[in-house]
């Protein structure tokens, strides 16, 4: 492992912004800024229950996951055409590139759109085209992960999978998101087994608001490779040992956790505890338009609040590459670039 040189605290925010990183927990519908929501609503003739951009943004006062989801689905109603999905993804990918994201594994929720009569083809073509342009124009490696909505039935998830199979080459994996409480991972055991047979990579949200038991069943029943969120793992010592021993990545989202009152104060966040216990934690933005910050905002704010150091920063970025579904050659290239950034910071201090 690379020996991280000491970096003065005053330069840490600059380092966090400059270092290359992968984002592994980003809901593309959650990157839809109020300005773009209104622009798309106007373009598509969609009436919104908010008078202005300011009125919509002021409604972002969430008390829990469900209160957020209600407004999240309302925002997605403006997405109707392939170009809408392209514009949404392209806006995020430009922002990600500016934040030195070199790899983005993007979640999308097709059921949110197919239930409104928007075809899987429309959704996927728009998103995929943006990913291709990001690689060519921005140097960002971007791939798509189809998420099943857990508040819906497994039968609905199977139907969604069938709709996606003609576009199998455009999807790297599947995930599980939406309302966690009352919808344990095992509800989707059969559809995840089918996805595993198809060779899709598997991830699932677990242990954000749900208990450690949900993380166990995501691992043992769904057989996922990554846990999205996972911050409740600290309440189960055996689970913490399992996650550390098996190097199961956690895609942690600090500002989301704060906004949804998982940790009411960012100073209480357990990211440092997870890292110090040897877990492969990463930092991500989740739904940045709604939760007050993109990936670099998450890094700088959680570091400022908790006193994490340059050593933690290196570990988080390194973990993000290792936890990605990219090729080994890509991972080694990004890790080499990461070392170079840290070394330059010491040389120029």
LUMVEX-555882 format. One record per residue (C-alpha): residue in three letters; x, y negated, z. Coordinates in steps of 0.02 Angstrom, whole numbers, plus 50000, padded with zeros to 5 digits. Each point is the difference from the previous one (the first is absolute). Example, Ala and Ser with C-alpha at 12.3 -4.5 7.8 and 13.67 -1.06 7.14 Angstrom:
2
ala506155022550390 ser500694982849967 
This chain:
349
unk500005000050000 unk500594982549957 unk500714990550149 unk498964984250006 unk501084984750030 unk499414987450129 unk498924986249928 unk499674984050100 unk498204998450057 unk499834983349911 unk500355008549832 unk498865014950029 unk498454992749916 unk501024996249844 unk500695017850000 unk498275007550019 unk499394990249850 unk501525004049893 unk500185018750029 unk499265012049871 unk498555010250067 unk498605011849950 unk498184996650041 unk499065016350031 unk498374993850079 unk499154986949893 unk498165000649953 unk499914990849835 unk498214994450033 unk500664992750163 unk501214988849904 unk498544990849918 unk500224982050057 unk498464988850022 unk500554989149854 unk500055014949883 unk498365006850069 unk499164983549954 unk500864999349830 unk499425017649956 unk498264996750067 unk499874985049885 unk500715009649852 unk498795014550027 unk498464990350055 unk499985008150174 unk499134990450139 unk500954999850165 unk499234997550173 unk501304986450036 unk499934982049940 unk501874997649977 unk501735007550014 unk500144991850172 unk498365007650059 unk500555017249946 unk501704998550083 unk499214993750161 unk498955016050004 unk501605010050027 unk499735001350188 unk500055018750024 unk499755008650166 unk500255017949941 unk500255010749846 unk498155000549954 unk499754981250006 unk501464998349880 unk499355013649883 unk498324991349982 unk500794984449925 unk501315010149905 unk498665009249901 unk499094983549966 unk501604992749927 unk500235015149886 unk498304996949919 unk500784987449879 unk501065013749917 unk499075005749845 unk501175000949850 unk501715007349960 unk500764982649997 unk499344996450175 unk500955015050069 unk501544995049902 unk499944982150064 unk499805005850181 unk501465012349990 unk501114988049903 unk499754986350130 unk500545012150137 unk501495006849902 unk500674982649965 unk499894996150186 unk500835016750042 unk501444996549881 unk500274983050083 unk500095009250168 unk501375011549930 unk498855015149990 unk500845012149879 unk498705013950019 unk498134998450029 unk498895015250029 unk498304992049979 unk498385006650074 unk498384997549905 unk498205004550046 unk499095006049844 unk498395004150093 unk499824981650045 unk499874996749814 unk499205015549924 unk498554998050123 unk499684983149916 unk500015007549825 unk501824995749959 unk500845014949915 unk501555008950062 unk500794996249831 unk499724981250023 unk500785000250174 unk501505010749955 unk500414991949834 unk500084982750077 unk501055005450148 unk501155011249898 unk500344986449871 unk500534988250141 unk501175013350070 unk500805002449829 unk500244981349979 unk500744998750175 unk501355012649957 unk500404991649834 unk499894981750052 unk500314999650188 unk501125014950030 unk498745007150124 unk499675018849998 unk498115001050031 unk498905015550010 unk498195003450050 unk499255010350142 unk498145003749988 unk499154998750170 unk498405008850050 unk498804990050110 unk499815010150160 unk498304992950046 unk499325008649844 unk499805018949979 unk501295012649944 unk498855004049854 unk500154981949945 unk501895001450015 unk499995015649890 unk498954990849869 unk501244985650005 unk501465012049976 unk499155007649848 unk499754982749925 unk501864996350026 unk500705016249928 unk500024993849819 unk501214986650063 unk501045011750108 unk501624993249926 unk499604982750069 unk499805005550181 unk501465005650109 unk498945005450149 unk498424998650104 unk499624992250168 unk498594997950125 unk499404983050062 unk498514989650059 unk499115002050169 unk501085011650106 unk498995002750159 unk498745014049981 unk500775006249838 unk501425011850047 unk501215005949865 unk499355017950003 unk498394993649920 unk501034999949837 unk500955016450019 unk499375008049839 unk500274985149885 unk501774997450066 unk500365018649973 unk499444997849820 unk501104984649978 unk501485009750069 unk499685013749870 unk500024986549865 unk501734994450057 unk499444983150066 unk500944992150145 unk498974998650159 unk499824986050128 unk498624995050122 unk499544986150119 unk500045006750177 unk500314993150174 unk499614981749970 unk498394999150099 unk499795018950005 unk500845011150131 unk501635010049984 unk498925015349962 unk499624992249830 unk501874999649962 unk500175018350047 unk498585005149885 unk500664989149857 unk501635009550014 unk499365017650035 unk498335000449906 unk500274987849856 unk501885003549997 unk500444982149958 unk501794994249972 unk499764982650075 unk498904992550134 unk499284982949963 unk500024989550161 unk500325013450133 unk500314987650141 unk498925009950122 unk501295014149994 unk500874992250151 unk498625007050112 unk500515018049962 unk501795005050043 unk499915016449905 unk499394991049845 unk501414987350013 unk501255014350005 unk499185008349850 unk500024983949897 unk501824996650043 unk500595018049971 unk499105001849833 unk500404982249944 unk498174996849960 unk499934981849942 unk498804987750080 unk499424985349893 unk499764987050138 unk499094983649966 unk500364987650142 unk498924985149949 unk498555011549959 unk500165007950173 unk499964982750078 unk498544993749895 unk498955015450039 unk500434999050185 unk500975016450007 unk501354989250081 unk499164983350045 unk501724992050019 unk501405004049879 unk501215000050146 unk499155016050058 unk500315009049835 unk500855016950018 unk501024999849838 unk501634999350099 unk499435014550110 unk499655010649846 unk501704996149923 unk500955002850162 unk499155017050017 unk500735004949832 unk498414998749897 unk500084995449815 unk498954984350020 unk499814987249860 unk499254982449988 unk498594996149879 unk498634987149972 unk498415010949986 unk498724986849942 unk501074984349990 unk498674988049935 unk498935003850153 unk501305002850136 unk501044984449984 unk501575005549912 unk500935009949868 unk501445011750039 unk501304986850042 unk498764991350116 unk499785016750089 unk501875002150019 unk500404982450059 unk498534998650121 unk500195016950083 unk501884997550018 unk499754982750076 unk498705006750122 unk500895015850056 unk501854995949990 unk500455013649876 unk501764998749928 unk500935001549835 unk500295018450038 unk498115002750009 unk499804990149837 unk501225011349909 unk499165015650069 unk498264994149948 unk500564996149822 unk500975016349987 unk498505009650067 unk498884991849869 unk501085006749858 unk500165017350075 unk498125000950034 unk499554994949821 unk499525012349864 unk501374993249886 unk501405010449926 unk501595003350099 unk500994989849874 unk498864984850026 unk500135001950189 unk501915000449995 unk500034984549889 unk498874990250118 unk500995005650153 unk501604994249917 unk499204983149966 unk499414999250180 unk501775002550067 unk500624986649883 unk498774987150067 unk500515003650181 unk501854999249959 unk499804983349910 unk499124992650151 unk501495003850110 unk501274993549872 unk499094983449981 unk499644996750182 
